[in-house]
């Protein structure tokens, strides 16, 4: 599900840099703690099951990096990479 959201929201642009950063922080403040909690609570259980990569595809750092691509113009994203 995150891949779908990332694909859509990384195409949205917010020209105002302060607003763009505020939006990223607001998303990160909700998403990252919840994701870390999920991985901490269920990570071991998921890893011992079938197809663990199906359920935990990203680290919290991966998500944080991907959130940094939200709301930014494409040419600015390519410059950062």
N, CA, C and O atoms as a Maestro MAE file, in Angstrom:
{
 s_m_m2io_version
 :::
 2.0.0
}

f_m_ct {
 s_m_title
 :::
 protein
 m_atom[324] {
  # First column is atom index #
  i_m_mmod_type
  r_m_x_coord
  r_m_y_coord
  r_m_z_coord
  i_m_residue_number
  s_m_chain_name
  s_m_pdb_residue_name
  s_m_pdb_atom_name
  i_m_atomic_number
  :::
  1 25 0.818 -1.193 0.000 1 A "UNK " " N  " 7
  2 3 0.000 0.000 0.000 1 A "UNK " " CA " 6
  3 2 0.868 1.265 0.000 1 A "UNK " " C  " 6
  4 15 0.539 2.258 -0.649 1 A "UNK " " O  " 8
  5 25 1.973 1.208 0.735 2 A "UNK " " N  " 7
  6 3 2.840 2.381 0.788 2 A "UNK " " CA " 6
  7 2 3.403 2.713 -0.591 2 A "UNK " " C  " 6
  8 15 3.541 3.885 -0.941 2 A "UNK " " O  " 8
  9 25 3.727 1.687 -1.371 3 A "UNK " " N  " 7
  10 3 4.264 1.934 -2.717 3 A "UNK " " CA " 6
  11 2 3.271 2.737 -3.558 3 A "UNK " " C  " 6
  12 15 3.657 3.660 -4.275 3 A "UNK " " O  " 8
  13 25 2.009 2.382 -3.465 4 A "UNK " " N  " 7
  14 3 0.969 3.091 -4.220 4 A "UNK " " CA " 6
  15 2 0.859 4.548 -3.754 4 A "UNK " " C  " 6
  16 15 0.791 5.464 -4.575 4 A "UNK " " O  " 8
  17 25 0.843 4.752 -2.457 5 A "UNK " " N  " 7
  18 3 0.789 6.116 -1.913 5 A "UNK " " CA " 6
  19 2 2.029 6.912 -2.283 5 A "UNK " " C  " 6
  20 15 1.937 8.085 -2.645 5 A "UNK " " O  " 8
  21 25 3.177 6.279 -2.193 6 A "UNK " " N  " 7
  22 3 4.425 6.963 -2.536 6 A "UNK " " CA " 6
  23 2 4.405 7.394 -4.000 6 A "UNK " " C  " 6
  24 15 4.802 8.511 -4.332 6 A "UNK " " O  " 8
  25 25 3.948 6.512 -4.859 7 A "UNK " " N  " 7
  26 3 3.904 6.832 -6.285 7 A "UNK " " CA " 6
  27 2 3.004 8.041 -6.548 7 A "UNK " " C  " 6
  28 15 3.361 8.930 -7.322 7 A "UNK " " O  " 8
  29 25 1.847 8.070 -5.909 8 A "UNK " " N  " 7
  30 3 0.919 9.187 -6.106 8 A "UNK " " CA " 6
  31 2 1.435 10.473 -5.472 8 A "UNK " " C  " 6
  32 15 1.477 11.518 -6.121 8 A "UNK " " O  " 8
  33 25 1.824 10.395 -4.216 9 A "UNK " " N  " 7
  34 3 2.176 11.612 -3.488 9 A "UNK " " CA " 6
  35 2 3.531 12.168 -3.881 9 A "UNK " " C  " 6
  36 15 3.791 13.352 -3.669 9 A "UNK " " O  " 8
  37 25 4.393 11.351 -4.443 10 A "UNK " " N  " 7
  38 3 5.665 11.904 -4.903 10 A "UNK " " CA " 6
  39 2 5.480 12.675 -6.213 10 A "UNK " " C  " 6
  40 15 6.396 13.362 -6.665 10 A "UNK " " O  " 8
  41 25 4.303 12.562 -6.818 11 A "UNK " " N  " 7
  42 3 3.987 13.345 -8.015 11 A "UNK " " CA " 6
  43 2 3.334 14.681 -7.656 11 A "UNK " " C  " 6
  44 15 3.312 15.601 -8.474 11 A "UNK " " O  " 8
  45 25 2.806 14.787 -6.446 12 A "UNK " " N  " 7
  46 3 2.195 16.041 -6.006 12 A "UNK " " CA " 6
  47 2 3.309 17.027 -5.690 12 A "UNK " " C  " 6
  48 15 4.352 16.639 -5.163 12 A "UNK " " O  " 8
  49 25 3.099 18.280 -6.005 13 A "UNK " " N  " 7
  50 3 4.117 19.275 -5.691 13 A "UNK " " CA " 6
  51 2 3.545 20.362 -4.783 13 A "UNK " " C  " 6
  52 15 2.381 20.748 -4.900 13 A "UNK " " O  " 8
  53 25 4.382 20.837 -3.891 14 A "UNK " " N  " 7
  54 3 4.054 21.965 -3.025 14 A "UNK " " CA " 6
  55 2 5.180 22.969 -3.210 14 A "UNK " " C  " 6
  56 15 6.279 22.762 -2.696 14 A "UNK " " O  " 8
  57 25 4.927 24.049 -3.931 15 A "UNK " " N  " 7
  58 3 5.996 25.003 -4.243 15 A "UNK " " CA " 6
  59 2 6.597 25.700 -3.025 15 A "UNK " " C  " 6
  60 15 7.787 26.017 -3.026 15 A "UNK " " O  " 8
  61 25 5.803 25.943 -1.994 16 A "UNK " " N  " 7
  62 3 6.296 26.634 -0.806 16 A "UNK " " CA " 6
  63 2 7.138 25.664 0.029 16 A "UNK " " C  " 6
  64 15 6.623 24.659 0.521 16 A "UNK " " O  " 8
  65 25 8.415 25.961 0.188 17 A "UNK " " N  " 7
  66 3 9.329 25.032 0.862 17 A "UNK " " CA " 6
  67 2 8.971 24.802 2.333 17 A "UNK " " C  " 6
  68 15 9.117 23.687 2.835 17 A "UNK " " O  " 8
  69 25 8.506 25.840 3.025 18 A "UNK " " N  " 7
  70 3 8.127 25.676 4.436 18 A "UNK " " CA " 6
  71 2 6.905 24.780 4.571 18 A "UNK " " C  " 6
  72 15 6.872 23.900 5.431 18 A "UNK " " O  " 8
  73 25 5.916 24.993 3.740 19 A "UNK " " N  " 7
  74 3 4.715 24.160 3.769 19 A "UNK " " CA " 6
  75 2 5.059 22.724 3.394 19 A "UNK " " C  " 6
  76 15 4.566 21.781 4.014 19 A "UNK " " O  " 8
  77 25 5.909 22.558 2.376 20 A "UNK " " N  " 7
  78 3 6.316 21.214 1.938 20 A "UNK " " CA " 6
  79 2 6.985 20.464 3.080 20 A "UNK " " C  " 6
  80 15 6.679 19.299 3.331 20 A "UNK " " O  " 8
  81 25 7.898 21.135 3.768 21 A "UNK " " N  " 7
  82 3 8.587 20.486 4.881 21 A "UNK " " CA " 6
  83 2 7.632 20.200 6.039 21 A "UNK " " C  " 6
  84 15 7.746 19.161 6.691 21 A "UNK " " O  " 8
  85 25 6.705 21.098 6.297 22 A "UNK " " N  " 7
  86 3 5.706 20.875 7.354 22 A "UNK " " CA " 6
  87 2 4.842 19.659 7.043 22 A "UNK " " C  " 6
  88 15 4.534 18.866 7.933 22 A "UNK " " O  " 8
  89 25 4.458 19.515 5.802 23 A "UNK " " N  " 7
  90 3 3.662 18.348 5.395 23 A "UNK " " CA " 6
  91 2 4.450 17.056 5.573 23 A "UNK " " C  " 6
  92 15 3.925 16.065 6.080 23 A "UNK " " O  " 8
  93 25 5.694 17.072 5.159 24 A "UNK " " N  " 7
  94 3 6.539 15.872 5.326 24 A "UNK " " CA " 6
  95 2 6.672 15.503 6.799 24 A "UNK " " C  " 6
  96 15 6.537 14.338 7.172 24 A "UNK " " O  " 8
  97 25 6.935 16.503 7.627 25 A "UNK " " N  " 7
  98 3 7.093 16.241 9.061 25 A "UNK " " CA " 6
  99 2 5.803 15.708 9.676 25 A "UNK " " C  " 6
  100 15 5.836 14.804 10.512 25 A "UNK " " O  " 8
  101 25 4.670 16.268 9.263 26 A "UNK " " N  " 7
  102 3 3.382 15.807 9.796 26 A "UNK " " CA " 6
  103 2 3.140 14.339 9.442 26 A "UNK " " C  " 6
  104 15 2.672 13.562 10.274 26 A "UNK " " O  " 8
  105 25 3.457 13.972 8.217 27 A "UNK " " N  " 7
  106 3 3.291 12.573 7.806 27 A "UNK " " CA " 6
  107 2 4.269 11.683 8.563 27 A "UNK " " C  " 6
  108 15 3.890 10.627 9.068 27 A "UNK " " O  " 8
  109 25 5.526 12.109 8.640 28 A "UNK " " N  " 7
  110 3 6.555 11.313 9.315 28 A "UNK " " CA " 6
  111 2 6.248 11.120 10.797 28 A "UNK " " C  " 6
  112 15 6.493 10.044 11.343 28 A "UNK " " O  " 8
  113 25 5.717 12.145 11.450 29 A "UNK " " N  " 7
  114 3 5.418 12.060 12.886 29 A "UNK " " CA " 6
  115 2 4.343 11.029 13.188 29 A "UNK " " C  " 6
  116 15 4.290 10.494 14.296 29 A "UNK " " O  " 8
  117 25 3.492 10.748 12.223 30 A "UNK " " N  " 7
  118 3 2.451 9.739 12.414 30 A "UNK " " CA " 6
  119 2 2.916 8.372 11.909 30 A "UNK " " C  " 6
  120 15 2.775 7.362 12.598 30 A "UNK " " O  " 8
  121 25 3.466 8.356 10.711 31 A "UNK " " N  " 7
  122 3 3.799 7.096 10.056 31 A "UNK " " CA " 6
  123 2 4.982 6.373 10.690 31 A "UNK " " C  " 6
  124 15 4.888 5.181 10.982 31 A "UNK " " O  " 8
  125 25 6.079 7.062 10.904 32 A "UNK " " N  " 7
  126 3 7.296 6.380 11.359 32 A "UNK " " CA " 6
  127 2 7.165 5.737 12.746 32 A "UNK " " C  " 6
  128 15 7.572 4.586 12.905 32 A "UNK " " O  " 8
  129 25 6.615 6.423 13.756 33 A "UNK " " N  " 7
  130 3 6.453 5.742 15.050 33 A "UNK " " CA " 6
  131 2 5.515 4.527 14.961 33 A "UNK " " C  " 6
  132 15 5.765 3.501 15.592 33 A "UNK " " O  " 8
  133 25 4.452 4.648 14.186 34 A "UNK " " N  " 7
  134 3 3.527 3.516 14.035 34 A "UNK " " CA " 6
  135 2 4.215 2.350 13.337 34 A "UNK " " C  " 6
  136 15 4.030 1.197 13.726 34 A "UNK " " O  " 8
  137 25 5.001 2.641 12.315 35 A "UNK " " N  " 7
  138 3 5.702 1.584 11.588 35 A "UNK " " CA " 6
  139 2 6.757 0.921 12.468 35 A "UNK " " C  " 6
  140 15 6.877 -0.303 12.492 35 A "UNK " " O  " 8
  141 25 7.519 1.739 13.190 36 A "UNK " " N  " 7
  142 3 8.527 1.173 14.096 36 A "UNK " " CA " 6
  143 2 7.882 0.287 15.158 36 A "UNK " " C  " 6
  144 15 8.406 -0.775 15.494 36 A "UNK " " O  " 8
  145 25 6.753 0.730 15.679 37 A "UNK " " N  " 7
  146 3 6.031 -0.061 16.678 37 A "UNK " " CA " 6
  147 2 5.563 -1.389 16.088 37 A "UNK " " C  " 6
  148 15 5.678 -2.432 16.732 37 A "UNK " " O  " 8
  149 25 5.038 -1.351 14.873 38 A "UNK " " N  " 7
  150 3 4.591 -2.575 14.204 38 A "UNK " " CA " 6
  151 2 5.756 -3.542 14.018 38 A "UNK " " C  " 6
  152 15 5.640 -4.728 14.327 38 A "UNK " " O  " 8
  153 25 6.876 -3.036 13.513 39 A "UNK " " N  " 7
  154 3 8.032 -3.893 13.259 39 A "UNK " " CA " 6
  155 2 8.570 -4.463 14.569 39 A "UNK " " C  " 6
  156 15 8.937 -5.636 14.634 39 A "UNK " " O  " 8
  157 25 8.616 -3.646 15.598 40 A "UNK " " N  " 7
  158 3 9.100 -4.116 16.898 40 A "UNK " " CA " 6
  159 2 8.186 -5.196 17.468 40 A "UNK " " C  " 6
  160 15 8.652 -6.198 18.011 40 A "UNK " " O  " 8
  161 25 6.892 -4.982 17.339 41 A "UNK " " N  " 7
  162 3 5.925 -5.911 17.925 41 A "UNK " " CA " 6
  163 2 5.763 -7.195 17.117 41 A "UNK " " C  " 6
  164 15 5.676 -8.282 17.687 41 A "UNK " " O  " 8
  165 25 5.722 -7.073 15.796 42 A "UNK " " N  " 7
  166 3 5.401 -8.227 14.965 42 A "UNK " " CA " 6
  167 2 6.530 -8.679 14.043 42 A "UNK " " C  " 6
  168 15 6.386 -9.676 13.337 42 A "UNK " " O  " 8
  169 25 7.644 -7.963 14.040 43 A "UNK " " N  " 7
  170 3 8.736 -8.284 13.119 43 A "UNK " " CA " 6
  171 2 9.219 -9.717 13.222 43 A "UNK " " C  " 6
  172 15 9.370 -10.392 12.203 43 A "UNK " " O  " 8
  173 25 9.462 -10.188 14.423 44 A "UNK " " N  " 7
  174 3 9.952 -11.558 14.600 44 A "UNK " " CA " 6
  175 2 8.923 -12.574 14.121 44 A "UNK " " C  " 6
  176 15 9.279 -13.580 13.507 44 A "UNK " " O  " 8
  177 25 7.672 -12.318 14.393 45 A "UNK " " N  " 7
  178 3 6.602 -13.218 13.961 45 A "UNK " " CA " 6
  179 2 6.509 -13.255 12.436 45 A "UNK " " C  " 6
  180 15 6.367 -14.323 11.840 45 A "UNK " " O  " 8
  181 25 6.587 -12.106 11.827 46 A "UNK " " N  " 7
  182 3 6.508 -12.018 10.366 46 A "UNK " " CA " 6
  183 2 7.705 -12.707 9.717 46 A "UNK " " C  " 6
  184 15 7.550 -13.428 8.732 46 A "UNK " " O  " 8
  185 25 8.889 -12.485 10.264 47 A "UNK " " N  " 7
  186 3 10.102 -13.058 9.683 47 A "UNK " " CA " 6
  187 2 10.125 -14.571 9.721 47 A "UNK " " C  " 6
  188 15 10.780 -15.193 8.884 47 A "UNK " " O  " 8
  189 25 9.430 -15.182 10.665 48 A "UNK " " N  " 7
  190 3 9.416 -16.644 10.742 48 A "UNK " " CA " 6
  191 2 8.303 -17.252 9.895 48 A "UNK " " C  " 6
  192 15 8.252 -18.471 9.731 48 A "UNK " " O  " 8
  193 25 7.414 -16.424 9.356 49 A "UNK " " N  " 7
  194 3 6.321 -16.910 8.531 49 A "UNK " " CA " 6
  195 2 6.713 -17.016 7.072 49 A "UNK " " C  " 6
  196 15 7.870 -16.829 6.696 49 A "UNK " " O  " 8
  197 25 5.718 -17.320 6.266 50 A "UNK " " N  " 7
  198 3 5.942 -17.424 4.831 50 A "UNK " " CA " 6
  199 2 5.998 -16.029 4.217 50 A "UNK " " C  " 6
  200 15 5.227 -15.146 4.592 50 A "UNK " " O  " 8
  201 25 6.905 -15.843 3.282 51 A "UNK " " N  " 7
  202 3 7.043 -14.591 2.531 51 A "UNK " " CA " 6
  203 2 7.140 -13.348 3.419 51 A "UNK " " C  " 6
  204 15 6.317 -12.443 3.282 51 A "UNK " " O  " 8
  205 25 8.111 -13.278 4.318 52 A "UNK " " N  " 7
  206 3 8.199 -12.108 5.202 52 A "UNK " " CA " 6
  207 2 8.372 -10.797 4.437 52 A "UNK " " C  " 6
  208 15 7.903 -9.753 4.889 52 A "UNK " " O  " 8
  209 25 9.043 -10.839 3.280 53 A "UNK " " N  " 7
  210 3 9.240 -9.620 2.490 53 A "UNK " " CA " 6
  211 2 7.933 -9.060 1.949 53 A "UNK " " C  " 6
  212 15 7.877 -7.902 1.534 53 A "UNK " " O  " 8
  213 25 6.902 -9.859 1.950 54 A "UNK " " N  " 7
  214 3 5.583 -9.392 1.510 54 A "UNK " " CA " 6
  215 2 4.989 -8.421 2.539 54 A "UNK " " C  " 6
  216 15 4.228 -7.523 2.179 54 A "UNK " " O  " 8
  217 25 5.334 -8.600 3.804 55 A "UNK " " N  " 7
  218 3 4.725 -7.816 4.875 55 A "UNK " " CA " 6
  219 2 5.626 -6.704 5.404 55 A "UNK " " C  " 6
  220 15 5.139 -5.661 5.839 55 A "UNK " " O  " 8
  221 25 6.915 -6.923 5.367 56 A "UNK " " N  " 7
  222 3 7.852 -5.887 5.815 56 A "UNK " " CA " 6
  223 2 8.860 -5.686 4.690 56 A "UNK " " C  " 6
  224 15 9.886 -6.364 4.622 56 A "UNK " " O  " 8
  225 25 8.544 -4.743 3.816 57 A "UNK " " N  " 7
  226 3 9.394 -4.488 2.649 57 A "UNK " " CA " 6
  227 2 10.450 -3.433 2.924 57 A "UNK " " C  " 6
  228 15 11.487 -3.412 2.262 57 A "UNK " " O  " 8
  229 25 10.206 -2.559 3.887 58 A "UNK " " N  " 7
  230 3 11.071 -1.398 4.094 58 A "UNK " " CA " 6
  231 2 11.497 -1.292 5.545 58 A "UNK " " C  " 6
  232 15 10.801 -1.745 6.453 58 A "UNK " " O  " 8
  233 25 12.655 -0.682 5.740 59 A "UNK " " N  " 7
  234 3 13.064 -0.304 7.085 59 A "UNK " " CA " 6
  235 2 12.458 1.071 7.366 59 A "UNK " " C  " 6
  236 15 11.976 1.741 6.452 59 A "UNK " " O  " 8
  237 25 12.484 1.479 8.606 60 A "UNK " " N  " 7
  238 3 11.988 2.814 8.953 60 A "UNK " " CA " 6
  239 2 12.827 3.884 8.248 60 A "UNK " " C  " 6
  240 15 12.302 4.925 7.853 60 A "UNK " " O  " 8
  241 25 14.115 3.631 8.092 61 A "UNK " " N  " 7
  242 3 14.978 4.575 7.376 61 A "UNK " " CA " 6
  243 2 14.595 4.675 5.906 61 A "UNK " " C  " 6
  244 15 14.635 5.760 5.325 61 A "UNK " " O  " 8
  245 25 14.221 3.545 5.301 62 A "UNK " " N  " 7
  246 3 13.747 3.566 3.908 62 A "UNK " " CA " 6
  247 2 12.510 4.451 3.783 62 A "UNK " " C  " 6
  248 15 12.410 5.276 2.875 62 A "UNK " " O  " 8
  249 25 11.572 4.265 4.710 63 A "UNK " " N  " 7
  250 3 10.344 5.070 4.666 63 A "UNK " " CA " 6
  251 2 10.655 6.547 4.858 63 A "UNK " " C  " 6
  252 15 10.077 7.397 4.181 63 A "UNK " " O  " 8
  253 25 11.552 6.855 5.764 64 A "UNK " " N  " 7
  254 3 11.925 8.245 6.014 64 A "UNK " " CA " 6
  255 2 12.524 8.869 4.746 64 A "UNK " " C  " 6
  256 15 12.193 10.000 4.390 64 A "UNK " " O  " 8
  257 25 13.394 8.134 4.080 65 A "UNK " " N  " 7
  258 3 13.994 8.619 2.840 65 A "UNK " " CA " 6
  259 2 12.931 8.826 1.765 65 A "UNK " " C  " 6
  260 15 12.960 9.822 1.042 65 A "UNK " " O  " 8
  261 25 12.003 7.896 1.663 66 A "UNK " " N  " 7
  262 3 10.940 7.991 0.663 66 A "UNK " " CA " 6
  263 2 9.996 9.156 0.966 66 A "UNK " " C  " 6
  264 15 9.498 9.806 0.047 66 A "UNK " " O  " 8
  265 25 9.754 9.419 2.232 67 A "UNK " " N  " 7
  266 3 8.920 10.562 2.600 67 A "UNK " " CA " 6
  267 2 9.567 11.874 2.160 67 A "UNK " " C  " 6
  268 15 8.872 12.844 1.860 67 A "UNK " " O  " 8
  269 25 10.883 11.898 2.124 68 A "UNK " " N  " 7
  270 3 11.602 13.076 1.676 68 A "UNK " " CA " 6
  271 2 11.333 13.421 0.217 68 A "UNK " " C  " 6
  272 15 11.641 14.527 -0.227 68 A "UNK " " O  " 8
  273 25 10.764 12.487 -0.527 69 A "UNK " " N  " 7
  274 3 10.440 12.712 -1.941 69 A "UNK " " CA " 6
  275 2 9.020 13.231 -2.137 69 A "UNK " " C  " 6
  276 15 8.645 13.623 -3.242 69 A "UNK " " O  " 8
  277 25 8.240 13.233 -1.077 70 A "UNK " " N  " 7
  278 3 6.855 13.691 -1.191 70 A "UNK " " CA " 6
  279 2 6.800 15.200 -1.442 70 A "UNK " " C  " 6
  280 15 7.590 15.965 -0.890 70 A "UNK " " O  " 8
  281 25 5.868 15.600 -2.270 71 A "UNK " " N  " 7
  282 3 5.500 17.005 -2.470 71 A "UNK " " CA " 6
  283 2 6.591 17.855 -3.141 71 A "UNK " " C  " 6
  284 15 6.552 19.082 -3.050 71 A "UNK " " O  " 8
  285 25 7.545 17.229 -3.802 72 A "UNK " " N  " 7
  286 3 8.636 17.974 -4.405 72 A "UNK " " CA " 6
  287 2 8.604 17.805 -5.922 72 A "UNK " " C  " 6
  288 15 8.234 16.747 -6.431 72 A "UNK " " O  " 8
  289 25 8.993 18.849 -6.628 73 A "UNK " " N  " 7
  290 3 9.028 18.775 -8.072 73 A "UNK " " CA " 6
  291 2 10.020 17.706 -8.511 73 A "UNK " " C  " 6
  292 15 11.048 17.499 -7.867 73 A "UNK " " O  " 8
  293 25 9.705 17.030 -9.609 74 A "UNK " " N  " 7
  294 3 10.526 15.920 -10.074 74 A "UNK " " CA " 6
  295 2 11.975 16.328 -10.312 74 A "UNK " " C  " 6
  296 15 12.882 15.610 -9.892 74 A "UNK " " O  " 8
  297 25 12.221 17.451 -10.968 75 A "UNK " " N  " 7
  298 3 13.597 17.834 -11.263 75 A "UNK " " CA " 6
  299 2 14.406 18.104 -9.987 75 A "UNK " " C  " 6
  300 15 15.623 17.919 -9.985 75 A "UNK " " O  " 8
  301 25 13.757 18.532 -8.919 76 A "UNK " " N  " 7
  302 3 14.461 18.727 -7.641 76 A "UNK " " CA " 6
  303 2 14.809 17.388 -7.008 76 A "UNK " " C  " 6
  304 15 15.873 17.250 -6.404 76 A "UNK " " O  " 8
  305 25 13.925 16.396 -7.139 77 A "UNK " " N  " 7
  306 3 14.180 15.054 -6.613 77 A "UNK " " CA " 6
  307 2 15.388 14.444 -7.308 77 A "UNK " " C  " 6
  308 15 16.248 13.857 -6.651 77 A "UNK " " O  " 8
  309 25 15.465 14.575 -8.636 78 A "UNK " " N  " 7
  310 3 16.557 13.988 -9.393 78 A "UNK " " CA " 6
  311 2 17.880 14.645 -9.026 78 A "UNK " " C  " 6
  312 15 18.918 13.984 -9.052 78 A "UNK " " O  " 8
  313 25 17.866 15.915 -8.689 79 A "UNK " " N  " 7
  314 3 19.076 16.620 -8.288 79 A "UNK " " CA " 6
  315 2 19.609 16.074 -6.955 79 A "UNK " " C  " 6
  316 15 20.821 16.002 -6.750 79 A "UNK " " O  " 8
  317 25 18.685 15.687 -6.042 80 A "UNK " " N  " 7
  318 3 19.083 15.202 -4.721 80 A "UNK " " CA " 6
  319 2 19.718 13.813 -4.771 80 A "UNK " " C  " 6
  320 15 20.527 13.480 -3.905 80 A "UNK " " O  " 8
  321 25 19.373 13.012 -5.752 81 A "UNK " " N  " 7
  322 3 19.845 11.621 -5.794 81 A "UNK " " CA " 6
  323 2 21.278 11.512 -6.163 81 A "UNK " " C  " 6
  324 15 21.814 10.406 -6.238 81 A "UNK " " O  " 8
  :::
 }
 m_bond[323] {
  # First column is bond index #
  i_m_from
  i_m_to
  i_m_order
  :::
  1 1 2 1
  2 2 3 1
  3 3 4 2
  4 3 5 1
  5 5 6 1
  6 6 7 1
  7 7 8 2
  8 7 9 1
  9 9 10 1
  10 10 11 1
  11 11 12 2
  12 11 13 1
  13 13 14 1
  14 14 15 1
  15 15 16 2
  16 15 17 1
  17 17 18 1
  18 18 19 1
  19 19 20 2
  20 19 21 1
  21 21 22 1
  22 22 23 1
  23 23 24 2
  24 23 25 1
  25 25 26 1
  26 26 27 1
  27 27 28 2
  28 27 29 1
  29 29 30 1
  30 30 31 1
  31 31 32 2
  32 31 33 1
  33 33 34 1
  34 34 35 1
  35 35 36 2
  36 35 37 1
  37 37 38 1
  38 38 39 1
  39 39 40 2
  40 39 41 1
  41 41 42 1
  42 42 43 1
  43 43 44 2
  44 43 45 1
  45 45 46 1
  46 46 47 1
  47 47 48 2
  48 47 49 1
  49 49 50 1
  50 50 51 1
  51 51 52 2
  52 51 53 1
  53 53 54 1
  54 54 55 1
  55 55 56 2
  56 55 57 1
  57 57 58 1
  58 58 59 1
  59 59 60 2
  60 59 61 1
  61 61 62 1
  62 62 63 1
  63 63 64 2
  64 63 65 1
  65 65 66 1
  66 66 67 1
  67 67 68 2
  68 67 69 1
  69 69 70 1
  70 70 71 1
  71 71 72 2
  72 71 73 1
  73 73 74 1
  74 74 75 1
  75 75 76 2
  76 75 77 1
  77 77 78 1
  78 78 79 1
  79 79 80 2
  80 79 81 1
  81 81 82 1
  82 82 83 1
  83 83 84 2
  84 83 85 1
  85 85 86 1
  86 86 87 1
  87 87 88 2
  88 87 89 1
  89 89 90 1
  90 90 91 1
  91 91 92 2
  92 91 93 1
  93 93 94 1
  94 94 95 1
  95 95 96 2
  96 95 97 1
  97 97 98 1
  98 98 99 1
  99 99 100 2
  100 99 101 1
  101 101 102 1
  102 102 103 1
  103 103 104 2
  104 103 105 1
  105 105 106 1
  106 106 107 1
  107 107 108 2
  108 107 109 1
  109 109 110 1
  110 110 111 1
  111 111 112 2
  112 111 113 1
  113 113 114 1
  114 114 115 1
  115 115 116 2
  116 115 117 1
  117 117 118 1
  118 118 119 1
  119 119 120 2
  120 119 121 1
  121 121 122 1
  122 122 123 1
  123 123 124 2
  124 123 125 1
  125 125 126 1
  126 126 127 1
  127 127 128 2
  128 127 129 1
  129 129 130 1
  130 130 131 1
  131 131 132 2
  132 131 133 1
  133 133 134 1
  134 134 135 1
  135 135 136 2
  136 135 137 1
  137 137 138 1
  138 138 139 1
  139 139 140 2
  140 139 141 1
  141 141 142 1
  142 142 143 1
  143 143 144 2
  144 143 145 1
  145 145 146 1
  146 146 147 1
  147 147 148 2
  148 147 149 1
  149 149 150 1
  150 150 151 1
  151 151 152 2
  152 151 153 1
  153 153 154 1
  154 154 155 1
  155 155 156 2
  156 155 157 1
  157 157 158 1
  158 158 159 1
  159 159 160 2
  160 159 161 1
  161 161 162 1
  162 162 163 1
  163 163 164 2
  164 163 165 1
  165 165 166 1
  166 166 167 1
  167 167 168 2
  168 167 169 1
  169 169 170 1
  170 170 171 1
  171 171 172 2
  172 171 173 1
  173 173 174 1
  174 174 175 1
  175 175 176 2
  176 175 177 1
  177 177 178 1
  178 178 179 1
  179 179 180 2
  180 179 181 1
  181 181 182 1
  182 182 183 1
  183 183 184 2
  184 183 185 1
  185 185 186 1
  186 186 187 1
  187 187 188 2
  188 187 189 1
  189 189 190 1
  190 190 191 1
  191 191 192 2
  192 191 193 1
  193 193 194 1
  194 194 195 1
  195 195 196 2
  196 195 197 1
  197 197 198 1
  198 198 199 1
  199 199 200 2
  200 199 201 1
  201 201 202 1
  202 202 203 1
  203 203 204 2
  204 203 205 1
  205 205 206 1
  206 206 207 1
  207 207 208 2
  208 207 209 1
  209 209 210 1
  210 210 211 1
  211 211 212 2
  212 211 213 1
  213 213 214 1
  214 214 215 1
  215 215 216 2
  216 215 217 1
  217 217 218 1
  218 218 219 1
  219 219 220 2
  220 219 221 1
  221 221 222 1
  222 222 223 1
  223 223 224 2
  224 223 225 1
  225 225 226 1
  226 226 227 1
  227 227 228 2
  228 227 229 1
  229 229 230 1
  230 230 231 1
  231 231 232 2
  232 231 233 1
  233 233 234 1
  234 234 235 1
  235 235 236 2
  236 235 237 1
  237 237 238 1
  238 238 239 1
  239 239 240 2
  240 239 241 1
  241 241 242 1
  242 242 243 1
  243 243 244 2
  244 243 245 1
  245 245 246 1
  246 246 247 1
  247 247 248 2
  248 247 249 1
  249 249 250 1
  250 250 251 1
  251 251 252 2
  252 251 253 1
  253 253 254 1
  254 254 255 1
  255 255 256 2
  256 255 257 1
  257 257 258 1
  258 258 259 1
  259 259 260 2
  260 259 261 1
  261 261 262 1
  262 262 263 1
  263 263 264 2
  264 263 265 1
  265 265 266 1
  266 266 267 1
  267 267 268 2
  268 267 269 1
  269 269 270 1
  270 270 271 1
  271 271 272 2
  272 271 273 1
  273 273 274 1
  274 274 275 1
  275 275 276 2
  276 275 277 1
  277 277 278 1
  278 278 279 1
  279 279 280 2
  280 279 281 1
  281 281 282 1
  282 282 283 1
  283 283 284 2
  284 283 285 1
  285 285 286 1
  286 286 287 1
  287 287 288 2
  288 287 289 1
  289 289 290 1
  290 290 291 1
  291 291 292 2
  292 291 293 1
  293 293 294 1
  294 294 295 1
  295 295 296 2
  296 295 297 1
  297 297 298 1
  298 298 299 1
  299 299 300 2
  300 299 301 1
  301 301 302 1
  302 302 303 1
  303 303 304 2
  304 303 305 1
  305 305 306 1
  306 306 307 1
  307 307 308 2
  308 307 309 1
  309 309 310 1
  310 310 311 1
  311 311 312 2
  312 311 313 1
  313 313 314 1
  314 314 315 1
  315 315 316 2
  316 315 317 1
  317 317 318 1
  318 318 319 1
  319 319 320 2
  320 319 321 1
  321 321 322 1
  322 322 323 1
  323 323 324 2
  :::
 }
}
